[in-house]
């Protein structure tokens, strides 16, 4: 595995993991999410963080996996 592929995988996993962790915290620790949104200010911050990190982390992971498969073909 090339160093840049490893770095992409590590970064994608870190961003995606942060999003999953903040979404889980918004749902469990910070009072949950109702029909009108989270019940606390901390819940809103965790939700906004999750909404930013989950798509970015997913796209980074997809890019890293595609690069990993392309590197293995060579």
PyMOL Python script that loads the backbone (N, CA, C, O; Angstrom):
from pymol import cmd

cmd.read_pdbstr("""\
ATOM      1  N   UNK A   1       0.846  -1.176   0.000  1.00  0.00           N
ATOM      2  CA  UNK A   1       0.000   0.000   0.000  1.00  0.00           C
ATOM      3  C   UNK A   1       0.892   1.240   0.000  1.00  0.00           C
ATOM      4  O   UNK A   1       1.866   1.322   0.748  1.00  0.00           O
ATOM      5  N   UNK A   2       0.543   2.190  -0.845  1.00  0.00           N
ATOM      6  CA  UNK A   2       1.322   3.420  -0.923  1.00  0.00           C
ATOM      7  C   UNK A   2       1.016   4.324   0.274  1.00  0.00           C
ATOM      8  O   UNK A   2      -0.073   4.252   0.845  1.00  0.00           O
ATOM      9  N   UNK A   3       1.969   5.172   0.651  1.00  0.00           N
ATOM     10  CA  UNK A   3       1.761   6.035   1.820  1.00  0.00           C
ATOM     11  C   UNK A   3       0.587   7.000   1.658  1.00  0.00           C
ATOM     12  O   UNK A   3      -0.114   7.282   2.630  1.00  0.00           O
ATOM     13  N   UNK A   4       0.362   7.510   0.443  1.00  0.00           N
ATOM     14  CA  UNK A   4      -0.748   8.444   0.276  1.00  0.00           C
ATOM     15  C   UNK A   4      -2.095   7.736   0.378  1.00  0.00           C
ATOM     16  O   UNK A   4      -3.073   8.332   0.829  1.00  0.00           O
ATOM     17  N   UNK A   5      -2.155   6.478  -0.032  1.00  0.00           N
ATOM     18  CA  UNK A   5      -3.392   5.703   0.114  1.00  0.00           C
ATOM     19  C   UNK A   5      -3.675   5.444   1.590  1.00  0.00           C
ATOM     20  O   UNK A   5      -4.813   5.562   2.044  1.00  0.00           O
ATOM     21  N   UNK A   6      -2.638   5.094   2.324  1.00  0.00           N
ATOM     22  CA  UNK A   6      -2.793   4.853   3.762  1.00  0.00           C
ATOM     23  C   UNK A   6      -3.259   6.126   4.477  1.00  0.00           C
ATOM     24  O   UNK A   6      -4.097   6.074   5.378  1.00  0.00           O
ATOM     25  N   UNK A   7      -2.707   7.258   4.066  1.00  0.00           N
ATOM     26  CA  UNK A   7      -3.089   8.535   4.684  1.00  0.00           C
ATOM     27  C   UNK A   7      -4.547   8.872   4.367  1.00  0.00           C
ATOM     28  O   UNK A   7      -5.274   9.358   5.233  1.00  0.00           O
ATOM     29  N   UNK A   8      -4.978   8.614   3.125  1.00  0.00           N
ATOM     30  CA  UNK A   8      -6.375   8.846   2.762  1.00  0.00           C
ATOM     31  C   UNK A   8      -7.312   7.957   3.574  1.00  0.00           C
ATOM     32  O   UNK A   8      -8.341   8.422   4.065  1.00  0.00           O
ATOM     33  N   UNK A   9      -6.964   6.691   3.716  1.00  0.00           N
ATOM     34  CA  UNK A   9      -7.787   5.774   4.502  1.00  0.00           C
ATOM     35  C   UNK A   9      -7.875   6.211   5.961  1.00  0.00           C
ATOM     36  O   UNK A   9      -8.954   6.206   6.553  1.00  0.00           O
ATOM     37  N   UNK A  10      -6.753   6.583   6.527  1.00  0.00           N
ATOM     38  CA  UNK A  10      -6.720   7.010   7.926  1.00  0.00           C
ATOM     39  C   UNK A  10      -7.554   8.276   8.134  1.00  0.00           C
ATOM     40  O   UNK A  10      -8.305   8.388   9.104  1.00  0.00           O
ATOM     41  N   UNK A  11      -7.408   9.229   7.203  1.00  0.00           N
ATOM     42  CA  UNK A  11      -8.157  10.482   7.306  1.00  0.00           C
ATOM     43  C   UNK A  11      -9.649  10.245   7.138  1.00  0.00           C
ATOM     44  O   UNK A  11     -10.456  10.792   7.890  1.00  0.00           O
ATOM     45  N   UNK A  12     -10.020   9.429   6.150  1.00  0.00           N
ATOM     46  CA  UNK A  12     -11.434   9.127   5.936  1.00  0.00           C
ATOM     47  C   UNK A  12     -12.065   8.436   7.123  1.00  0.00           C
ATOM     48  O   UNK A  12     -13.186   8.760   7.516  1.00  0.00           O
ATOM     49  N   UNK A  13     -11.347   7.481   7.698  1.00  0.00           N
ATOM     50  CA  UNK A  13     -11.867   6.792   8.875  1.00  0.00           C
ATOM     51  C   UNK A  13     -11.997   7.730  10.071  1.00  0.00           C
ATOM     52  O   UNK A  13     -12.951   7.628  10.842  1.00  0.00           O
ATOM     53  N   UNK A  14     -11.047   8.635  10.223  1.00  0.00           N
ATOM     54  CA  UNK A  14     -11.106   9.580  11.344  1.00  0.00           C
ATOM     55  C   UNK A  14     -12.288  10.539  11.194  1.00  0.00           C
ATOM     56  O   UNK A  14     -13.005  10.796  12.161  1.00  0.00           O
ATOM     57  N   UNK A  15     -12.488  11.061  10.000  1.00  0.00           N
ATOM     58  CA  UNK A  15     -13.602  11.993   9.776  1.00  0.00           C
ATOM     59  C   UNK A  15     -14.935  11.274   9.936  1.00  0.00           C
ATOM     60  O   UNK A  15     -15.840  11.778  10.600  1.00  0.00           O
ATOM     61  N   UNK A  16     -15.057  10.089   9.324  1.00  0.00           N
ATOM     62  CA  UNK A  16     -16.302   9.334   9.419  1.00  0.00           C
ATOM     63  C   UNK A  16     -16.570   8.900  10.861  1.00  0.00           C
ATOM     64  O   UNK A  16     -17.708   8.956  11.327  1.00  0.00           O
ATOM     65  N   UNK A  17     -15.528   8.471  11.563  1.00  0.00           N
ATOM     66  CA  UNK A  17     -15.686   8.079  12.963  1.00  0.00           C
ATOM     67  C   UNK A  17     -16.126   9.229  13.847  1.00  0.00           C
ATOM     68  O   UNK A  17     -16.925   9.043  14.765  1.00  0.00           O
ATOM     69  N   UNK A  18     -15.605  10.423  13.573  1.00  0.00           N
ATOM     70  CA  UNK A  18     -16.035  11.600  14.317  1.00  0.00           C
ATOM     71  C   UNK A  18     -17.515  11.875  14.087  1.00  0.00           C
ATOM     72  O   UNK A  18     -18.236  12.223  15.022  1.00  0.00           O
ATOM     73  N   UNK A  19     -17.966  11.720  12.855  1.00  0.00           N
ATOM     74  CA  UNK A  19     -19.377  11.920  12.546  1.00  0.00           C
ATOM     75  C   UNK A  19     -20.272  10.910  13.237  1.00  0.00           C
ATOM     76  O   UNK A  19     -21.322  11.267  13.772  1.00  0.00           O
ATOM     77  N   UNK A  20     -19.862   9.654  13.227  1.00  0.00           N
ATOM     78  CA  UNK A  20     -20.649   8.611  13.891  1.00  0.00           C
ATOM     79  C   UNK A  20     -20.689   8.855  15.390  1.00  0.00           C
ATOM     80  O   UNK A  20     -21.737   8.721  16.020  1.00  0.00           O
ATOM     81  N   UNK A  21     -19.551   9.211  15.955  1.00  0.00           N
ATOM     82  CA  UNK A  21     -19.487   9.469  17.389  1.00  0.00           C
ATOM     83  C   UNK A  21     -20.363  10.657  17.784  1.00  0.00           C
ATOM     84  O   UNK A  21     -21.063  10.594  18.794  1.00  0.00           O
ATOM     85  N   UNK A  22     -20.333  11.729  17.009  1.00  0.00           N
ATOM     86  CA  UNK A  22     -21.129  12.899  17.360  1.00  0.00           C
ATOM     87  C   UNK A  22     -22.620  12.638  17.147  1.00  0.00           C
ATOM     88  O   UNK A  22     -23.436  13.149  17.914  1.00  0.00           O
ATOM     89  N   UNK A  23     -22.998  11.863  16.135  1.00  0.00           N
ATOM     90  CA  UNK A  23     -24.409  11.518  15.946  1.00  0.00           C
ATOM     91  C   UNK A  23     -24.910  10.645  17.093  1.00  0.00           C
ATOM     92  O   UNK A  23     -26.030  10.816  17.575  1.00  0.00           O
ATOM     93  N   UNK A  24     -24.074   9.716  17.519  1.00  0.00           N
ATOM     94  CA  UNK A  24     -24.439   8.867  18.648  1.00  0.00           C
ATOM     95  C   UNK A  24     -24.555   9.685  19.928  1.00  0.00           C
ATOM     96  O   UNK A  24     -25.465   9.466  20.727  1.00  0.00           O
ATOM     97  N   UNK A  25     -23.642  10.621  20.123  1.00  0.00           N
ATOM     98  CA  UNK A  25     -23.693  11.471  21.317  1.00  0.00           C
ATOM     99  C   UNK A  25     -24.922  12.366  21.296  1.00  0.00           C
ATOM    100  O   UNK A  25     -25.540  12.576  22.340  1.00  0.00           O
ATOM    101  N   UNK A  26     -25.293  12.898  20.141  1.00  0.00           N
ATOM    102  CA  UNK A  26     -26.483  13.744  20.051  1.00  0.00           C
ATOM    103  C   UNK A  26     -27.733  12.951  20.413  1.00  0.00           C
ATOM    104  O   UNK A  26     -28.656  13.483  21.029  1.00  0.00           O
ATOM    105  N   UNK A  27     -27.759  11.696  20.032  1.00  0.00           N
ATOM    106  CA  UNK A  27     -28.939  10.869  20.292  1.00  0.00           C
ATOM    107  C   UNK A  27     -28.995  10.360  21.726  1.00  0.00           C
ATOM    108  O   UNK A  27     -30.083  10.249  22.292  1.00  0.00           O
ATOM    109  N   UNK A  28     -27.859  10.049  22.324  1.00  0.00           N
ATOM    110  CA  UNK A  28     -27.872   9.407  23.637  1.00  0.00           C
ATOM    111  C   UNK A  28     -27.495  10.352  24.776  1.00  0.00           C
ATOM    112  O   UNK A  28     -28.215  10.443  25.770  1.00  0.00           O
ATOM    113  N   UNK A  29     -26.381  11.048  24.637  1.00  0.00           N
ATOM    114  CA  UNK A  29     -25.841  11.833  25.748  1.00  0.00           C
ATOM    115  C   UNK A  29     -26.498  13.210  25.851  1.00  0.00           C
ATOM    116  O   UNK A  29     -26.761  13.691  26.953  1.00  0.00           O
ATOM    117  N   UNK A  30     -26.762  13.840  24.715  1.00  0.00           N
ATOM    118  CA  UNK A  30     -27.219  15.224  24.720  1.00  0.00           C
ATOM    119  C   UNK A  30     -28.726  15.381  24.617  1.00  0.00           C
ATOM    120  O   UNK A  30     -29.195  16.400  24.111  1.00  0.00           O
ATOM    121  N   UNK A  31     -29.489  14.422  25.074  1.00  0.00           N
ATOM    122  CA  UNK A  31     -30.921  14.600  25.201  1.00  0.00           C
ATOM    123  C   UNK A  31     -31.763  14.072  24.056  1.00  0.00           C
ATOM    124  O   UNK A  31     -32.989  14.176  24.112  1.00  0.00           O
ATOM    125  N   UNK A  32     -31.174  13.527  23.046  1.00  0.00           N
ATOM    126  CA  UNK A  32     -31.947  12.945  21.963  1.00  0.00           C
ATOM    127  C   UNK A  32     -32.353  13.969  20.909  1.00  0.00           C
ATOM    128  O   UNK A  32     -32.138  15.172  21.055  1.00  0.00           O
ATOM    129  N   UNK A  33     -32.951  13.441  19.837  1.00  0.00           N
ATOM    130  CA  UNK A  33     -33.390  14.274  18.728  1.00  0.00           C
ATOM    131  C   UNK A  33     -34.867  13.998  18.504  1.00  0.00           C
ATOM    132  O   UNK A  33     -35.266  12.865  18.238  1.00  0.00           O
ATOM    133  N   UNK A  34     -35.671  15.042  18.614  1.00  0.00           N
ATOM    134  CA  UNK A  34     -37.107  14.911  18.408  1.00  0.00           C
ATOM    135  C   UNK A  34     -37.511  15.358  17.018  1.00  0.00           C
ATOM    136  O   UNK A  34     -36.673  15.495  16.127  1.00  0.00           O
ATOM    137  N   UNK A  35     -38.807  15.584  16.842  1.00  0.00           N
ATOM    138  CA  UNK A  35     -39.326  16.001  15.546  1.00  0.00           C
ATOM    139  C   UNK A  35     -38.838  17.385  15.149  1.00  0.00           C
ATOM    140  O   UNK A  35     -38.675  17.668  13.962  1.00  0.00           O
ATOM    141  N   UNK A  36     -38.604  18.239  16.117  1.00  0.00           N
ATOM    142  CA  UNK A  36     -38.156  19.609  15.863  1.00  0.00           C
ATOM    143  C   UNK A  36     -36.640  19.756  15.982  1.00  0.00           C
ATOM    144  O   UNK A  36     -36.125  20.872  15.906  1.00  0.00           O
ATOM    145  N   UNK A  37     -35.930  18.669  16.165  1.00  0.00           N
ATOM    146  CA  UNK A  37     -34.479  18.709  16.284  1.00  0.00           C
ATOM    147  C   UNK A  37     -34.025  18.315  17.674  1.00  0.00           C
ATOM    148  O   UNK A  37     -34.829  17.867  18.491  1.00  0.00           O
ATOM    149  N   UNK A  38     -32.744  18.481  17.943  1.00  0.00           N
ATOM    150  CA  UNK A  38     -32.211  18.147  19.269  1.00  0.00           C
ATOM    151  C   UNK A  38     -32.813  19.042  20.356  1.00  0.00           C
ATOM    152  O   UNK A  38     -33.295  20.142  20.085  1.00  0.00           O
ATOM    153  N   UNK A  39     -32.772  18.545  21.575  1.00  0.00           N
ATOM    154  CA  UNK A  39     -33.387  19.245  22.696  1.00  0.00           C
ATOM    155  C   UNK A  39     -32.441  20.204  23.410  1.00  0.00           C
ATOM    156  O   UNK A  39     -32.899  21.040  24.189  1.00  0.00           O
ATOM    157  N   UNK A  40     -31.139  20.108  23.168  1.00  0.00           N
ATOM    158  CA  UNK A  40     -30.172  20.962  23.867  1.00  0.00           C
ATOM    159  C   UNK A  40     -29.237  21.626  22.851  1.00  0.00           C
ATOM    160  O   UNK A  40     -29.135  21.209  21.697  1.00  0.00           O
ATOM    161  N   UNK A  41     -28.564  22.671  23.325  1.00  0.00           N
ATOM    162  CA  UNK A  41     -27.575  23.333  22.462  1.00  0.00           C
ATOM    163  C   UNK A  41     -26.426  22.392  22.109  1.00  0.00           C
ATOM    164  O   UNK A  41     -25.938  22.404  20.979  1.00  0.00           O
ATOM    165  N   UNK A  42     -25.998  21.584  23.061  1.00  0.00           N
ATOM    166  CA  UNK A  42     -24.931  20.610  22.784  1.00  0.00           C
ATOM    167  C   UNK A  42     -25.393  19.587  21.753  1.00  0.00           C
ATOM    168  O   UNK A  42     -24.605  19.137  20.921  1.00  0.00           O
ATOM    169  N   UNK A  43     -26.649  19.228  21.809  1.00  0.00           N
ATOM    170  CA  UNK A  43     -27.199  18.316  20.821  1.00  0.00           C
ATOM    171  C   UNK A  43     -27.172  18.908  19.424  1.00  0.00           C
ATOM    172  O   UNK A  43     -26.875  18.212  18.452  1.00  0.00           O
ATOM    173  N   UNK A  44     -27.487  20.214  19.324  1.00  0.00           N
ATOM    174  CA  UNK A  44     -27.427  20.881  18.021  1.00  0.00           C
ATOM    175  C   UNK A  44     -26.001  20.912  17.480  1.00  0.00           C
ATOM    176  O   UNK A  44     -25.778  20.656  16.297  1.00  0.00           O
ATOM    177  N   UNK A  45     -25.040  21.225  18.342  1.00  0.00           N
ATOM    178  CA  UNK A  45     -23.646  21.249  17.900  1.00  0.00           C
ATOM    179  C   UNK A  45     -23.178  19.867  17.444  1.00  0.00           C
ATOM    180  O   UNK A  45     -22.473  19.743  16.442  1.00  0.00           O
ATOM    181  N   UNK A  46     -23.571  18.837  18.179  1.00  0.00           N
ATOM    182  CA  UNK A  46     -23.193  17.479  17.787  1.00  0.00           C
ATOM    183  C   UNK A  46     -23.856  17.091  16.470  1.00  0.00           C
ATOM    184  O   UNK A  46     -23.241  16.423  15.639  1.00  0.00           O
ATOM    185  N   UNK A  47     -25.109  17.505  16.273  1.00  0.00           N
ATOM    186  CA  UNK A  47     -25.809  17.197  15.034  1.00  0.00           C
ATOM    187  C   UNK A  47     -25.175  17.907  13.843  1.00  0.00           C
ATOM    188  O   UNK A  47     -25.013  17.308  12.779  1.00  0.00           O
ATOM    189  N   UNK A  48     -24.818  19.165  14.010  1.00  0.00           N
ATOM    190  CA  UNK A  48     -24.167  19.914  12.922  1.00  0.00           C
ATOM    191  C   UNK A  48     -22.807  19.286  12.593  1.00  0.00           C
ATOM    192  O   UNK A  48     -22.446  19.172  11.421  1.00  0.00           O
ATOM    193  N   UNK A  49     -22.067  18.888  13.602  1.00  0.00           N
ATOM    194  CA  UNK A  49     -20.787  18.226  13.379  1.00  0.00           C
ATOM    195  C   UNK A  49     -20.982  16.908  12.622  1.00  0.00           C
ATOM    196  O   UNK A  49     -20.229  16.598  11.699  1.00  0.00           O
ATOM    197  N   UNK A  50     -21.989  16.146  13.019  1.00  0.00           N
ATOM    198  CA  UNK A  50     -22.268  14.879  12.331  1.00  0.00           C
ATOM    199  C   UNK A  50     -22.679  15.117  10.889  1.00  0.00           C
ATOM    200  O   UNK A  50     -22.257  14.381   9.997  1.00  0.00           O
ATOM    201  N   UNK A  51     -23.496  16.136  10.647  1.00  0.00           N
ATOM    202  CA  UNK A  51     -23.948  16.420   9.286  1.00  0.00           C
ATOM    203  C   UNK A  51     -22.815  16.908   8.394  1.00  0.00           C
ATOM    204  O   UNK A  51     -22.904  16.799   7.171  1.00  0.00           O
ATOM    205  N   UNK A  52     -21.769  17.434   8.975  1.00  0.00           N
ATOM    206  CA  UNK A  52     -20.607  17.837   8.194  1.00  0.00           C
ATOM    207  C   UNK A  52     -19.622  16.703   7.988  1.00  0.00           C
ATOM    208  O   UNK A  52     -19.032  16.569   6.915  1.00  0.00           O
ATOM    209  N   UNK A  53     -19.446  15.890   9.013  1.00  0.00           N
ATOM    210  CA  UNK A  53     -18.421  14.845   8.961  1.00  0.00           C
ATOM    211  C   UNK A  53     -18.859  13.594   8.213  1.00  0.00           C
ATOM    212  O   UNK A  53     -18.039  12.977   7.533  1.00  0.00           O
ATOM    213  N   UNK A  54     -20.113  13.203   8.316  1.00  0.00           N
ATOM    214  CA  UNK A  54     -20.535  11.945   7.699  1.00  0.00           C
ATOM    215  C   UNK A  54     -20.427  11.964   6.173  1.00  0.00           C
ATOM    216  O   UNK A  54     -19.870  11.021   5.611  1.00  0.00           O
ATOM    217  N   UNK A  55     -20.929  12.985   5.475  1.00  0.00           N
ATOM    218  CA  UNK A  55     -20.748  12.969   4.013  1.00  0.00           C
ATOM    219  C   UNK A  55     -19.289  13.125   3.594  1.00  0.00           C
ATOM    220  O   UNK A  55     -18.834  12.459   2.664  1.00  0.00           O
ATOM    221  N   UNK A  56     -18.565  13.992   4.271  1.00  0.00           N
ATOM    222  CA  UNK A  56     -17.163  14.208   3.934  1.00  0.00           C
ATOM    223  C   UNK A  56     -16.346  12.943   4.177  1.00  0.00           C
ATOM    224  O   UNK A  56     -15.526  12.562   3.342  1.00  0.00           O
ATOM    225  N   UNK A  57     -16.564  12.298   5.306  1.00  0.00           N
ATOM    226  CA  UNK A  57     -15.857  11.065   5.610  1.00  0.00           C
ATOM    227  C   UNK A  57     -16.218   9.946   4.653  1.00  0.00           C
ATOM    228  O   UNK A  57     -15.354   9.162   4.261  1.00  0.00           O
ATOM    229  N   UNK A  58     -17.494   9.862   4.269  1.00  0.00           N
ATOM    230  CA  UNK A  58     -17.910   8.833   3.314  1.00  0.00           C
ATOM    231  C   UNK A  58     -17.225   9.016   1.966  1.00  0.00           C
ATOM    232  O   UNK A  58     -16.720   8.057   1.382  1.00  0.00           O
ATOM    233  N   UNK A  59     -17.212  10.245   1.478  1.00  0.00           N
ATOM    234  CA  UNK A  59     -16.578  10.509   0.191  1.00  0.00           C
ATOM    235  C   UNK A  59     -15.066  10.266   0.240  1.00  0.00           C
ATOM    236  O   UNK A  59     -14.482   9.761  -0.719  1.00  0.00           O
ATOM    237  N   UNK A  60     -14.449  10.624   1.346  1.00  0.00           N
ATOM    238  CA  UNK A  60     -13.014  10.383   1.493  1.00  0.00           C
ATOM    239  C   UNK A  60     -12.717   8.887   1.531  1.00  0.00           C
ATOM    240  O   UNK A  60     -11.741   8.428   0.938  1.00  0.00           O
ATOM    241  N   UNK A  61     -13.558   8.131   2.228  1.00  0.00           N
ATOM    242  CA  UNK A  61     -13.368   6.682   2.267  1.00  0.00           C
ATOM    243  C   UNK A  61     -13.581   6.052   0.895  1.00  0.00           C
ATOM    244  O   UNK A  61     -12.841   5.145   0.514  1.00  0.00           O
ATOM    245  N   UNK A  62     -14.571   6.512   0.154  1.00  0.00           N
ATOM    246  CA  UNK A  62     -14.800   5.984  -1.198  1.00  0.00           C
ATOM    247  C   UNK A  62     -13.592   6.266  -2.078  1.00  0.00           C
ATOM    248  O   UNK A  62     -13.140   5.394  -2.820  1.00  0.00           O
ATOM    249  N   UNK A  63     -13.072   7.486  -1.995  1.00  0.00           N
ATOM    250  CA  UNK A  63     -11.879   7.832  -2.769  1.00  0.00           C
ATOM    251  C   UNK A  63     -10.694   6.946  -2.389  1.00  0.00           C
ATOM    252  O   UNK A  63      -9.965   6.469  -3.258  1.00  0.00           O
ATOM    253  N   UNK A  64     -10.508   6.729  -1.097  1.00  0.00           N
ATOM    254  CA  UNK A  64      -9.387   5.913  -0.631  1.00  0.00           C
ATOM    255  C   UNK A  64      -9.539   4.467  -1.078  1.00  0.00           C
ATOM    256  O   UNK A  64      -8.557   3.839  -1.474  1.00  0.00           O
ATOM    257  N   UNK A  65     -10.746   3.930  -1.021  1.00  0.00           N
ATOM    258  CA  UNK A  65     -10.949   2.547  -1.447  1.00  0.00           C
ATOM    259  C   UNK A  65     -10.748   2.395  -2.948  1.00  0.00           C
ATOM    260  O   UNK A  65     -10.181   1.399  -3.398  1.00  0.00           O
ATOM    261  N   UNK A  66     -11.202   3.368  -3.723  1.00  0.00           N
ATOM    262  CA  UNK A  66     -10.979   3.310  -5.166  1.00  0.00           C
ATOM    263  C   UNK A  66      -9.490   3.385  -5.482  1.00  0.00           C
ATOM    264  O   UNK A  66      -9.006   2.692  -6.378  1.00  0.00           O
ATOM    265  N   UNK A  67      -8.768   4.221  -4.751  1.00  0.00           N
ATOM    266  CA  UNK A  67      -7.323   4.328  -4.951  1.00  0.00           C
ATOM    267  C   UNK A  67      -6.621   3.038  -4.526  1.00  0.00           C
ATOM    268  O   UNK A  67      -5.658   2.614  -5.164  1.00  0.00           O
ATOM    269  N   UNK A  68      -7.099   2.424  -3.462  1.00  0.00           N
ATOM    270  CA  UNK A  68      -6.525   1.168  -2.995  1.00  0.00           C
ATOM    271  C   UNK A  68      -6.692   0.071  -4.057  1.00  0.00           C
ATOM    272  O   UNK A  68      -5.744  -0.658  -4.349  1.00  0.00           O
ATOM    273  N   UNK A  69      -7.887  -0.044  -4.626  1.00  0.00           N
ATOM    274  CA  UNK A  69      -8.116  -1.033  -5.671  1.00  0.00           C
ATOM    275  C   UNK A  69      -7.313  -0.740  -6.919  1.00  0.00           C
ATOM    276  O   UNK A  69      -6.832  -1.665  -7.574  1.00  0.00           O
ATOM    277  N   UNK A  70      -7.154   0.549  -7.267  1.00  0.00           N
ATOM    278  CA  UNK A  70      -6.345   0.913  -8.438  1.00  0.00           C
ATOM    279  C   UNK A  70      -4.868   0.593  -8.184  1.00  0.00           C
ATOM    280  O   UNK A  70      -4.168   0.160  -9.099  1.00  0.00           O
ATOM    281  N   UNK A  71      -4.392   0.799  -6.965  1.00  0.00           N
ATOM    282  CA  UNK A  71      -2.993   0.483  -6.637  1.00  0.00           C
ATOM    283  C   UNK A  71      -2.741  -1.024  -6.707  1.00  0.00           C
ATOM    284  O   UNK A  71      -1.654  -1.452  -7.096  1.00  0.00           O
ATOM    285  N   UNK A  72      -3.715  -1.812  -6.342  1.00  0.00           N
ATOM    286  CA  UNK A  72      -3.528  -3.267  -6.344  1.00  0.00           C
ATOM    287  C   UNK A  72      -3.546  -3.830  -7.765  1.00  0.00           C
ATOM    288  O   UNK A  72      -2.969  -4.887  -8.020  1.00  0.00           O
ATOM    289  N   UNK A  73      -4.200  -3.134  -8.686  1.00  0.00           N
ATOM    290  CA  UNK A  73      -4.227  -3.599 -10.068  1.00  0.00           C
ATOM    291  C   UNK A  73      -2.892  -3.436 -10.766  1.00  0.00           C
ATOM    292  O   UNK A  73      -2.574  -4.184 -11.691  1.00  0.00           O
ATOM    293  N   UNK A  74      -2.111  -2.460 -10.327  1.00  0.00           N
ATOM    294  CA  UNK A  74      -0.821  -2.168 -10.979  1.00  0.00           C
ATOM    295  C   UNK A  74       0.200  -3.236 -10.699  1.00  0.00           C
ATOM    296  O   UNK A  74       1.333  -3.145 -11.171  1.00  0.00           O
TER     297      UNK A  74
END
""", "prot")
cmd.dss("prot")
cmd.show_as("cartoon", "prot")
cmd.util.cbc("prot")
cmd.orient("prot")
